[in-house]
């Protein structure tokens, strides 16, 4: 399989804001605990996304949410 030169590279992903933030959500005693674990970027062709996780949870669920303005402040 050949690589398409139009694919996103890590430098392209890092230079633009992610389309979604990945969160690990765990439930304990009727409380939900949210931890940011990664992000997702749209492909240039609009046909998919690249998901980059810093960690993979063993339990709970992963939720993808659009970033809020205050989440992106201070993120590089």
Buried (B, 14 or more C-beta within 10 A) or exposed (E): EEEEEEEBEEEEBEEEEBBBBBBBBBEEEEEEEEEBBBBBBBBEEEEEBBBBEEEEBEEBEBBBEEBEEEBEEEEE
